[in-house]
Every structure is written in C-alpha cells, then in structure tokens.
C-alpha cells in the first residue's frame, strides 16, 4: 500500500489498472508468435484511437 493514503484509494487504482494491464499484456505463452503480434498491433491501434494520438505526416 505504498504511497496510498487508504486501502480504498489503493483498491480504486487497482480496479482501474487491471483491465488496462490485461489489454496491453496478453498471455504470450498461450498463443503463437503471429497471434501475439496481431494482438499487439490491435492493442496499439486501440490505444492510438483512445488517446487521440496522430501520426506526424
């Protein structure tokens, strides 16, 4: 609970972080290399859309 002021604050942080972590860190040992690369590509595309990142032209 380092740097959290209360157990509730720690729980709020962890409940928000969990789905984000799962989205960006798939279980690599359960998929082939091609599947892993495809999933990482999709994850980066979603990240770019959600954060409104634009490529420099």
C-alpha positions in Angstrom: 0.0 0.0 0.0 3.0 2.2 -0.6 2.0 5.9 -1.2 -1.7 5.3 -1.0 -3.5 7.2 1.8 -6.1 4.5 2.4 -7.0 0.9 1.4 -9.9 2.4 -0.6 -7.7 4.5 -2.7 -5.4 1.6 -3.5 -8.5 -0.5 -4.5 -9.8 2.2 -6.8 -6.4 2.4 -8.5 -6.1 -1.3 -8.9 -9.6 -1.8 -10.2 -8.9 0.7 -12.9 -5.5 -0.6 -13.7 -6.5 -4.3 -14.1 -8.4 -4.1 -17.4 -5.8 -1.8 -18.9 -3.0 -4.2 -17.9 -4.8 -7.2 -19.4 -5.4 -5.3 -22.6 -1.7 -4.4 -23.1 -0.1 -7.6 -21.7 -1.7 -10.7 -23.3 -0.7 -14.1 -22.1 2.0 -14.7 -24.6 2.7 -18.3 -23.6 -0.8 -19.3 -24.7 -0.5 -18.1 -28.3 1.7 -18.4 -31.4 4.0 -15.6 -32.4 1.8 -14.5 -35.3 -1.3 -14.3 -32.9 0.8 -12.4 -30.4 2.0 -9.8 -33.0 -1.6 -9.4 -34.3 -3.0 -8.8 -30.8 -0.2 -6.3 -30.0 -1.0 -4.4 -33.3 -4.7 -4.3 -32.4 -3.9 -3.1 -28.9 -1.7 -0.3 -30.2 -4.4 0.8 -32.7 -7.0 1.0 -29.9 -4.5 2.9 -27.7 -3.9 5.4 -30.5 -7.7 5.9 -31.0 -8.5 6.3 -27.3 -5.7 8.7 -26.7 -6.2 10.6 -29.9 -2.6 10.1 -31.0 -2.0 11.3 -34.5 0.9 10.3 -36.7 3.2 13.0 -38.0 2.8 13.4 -41.7 
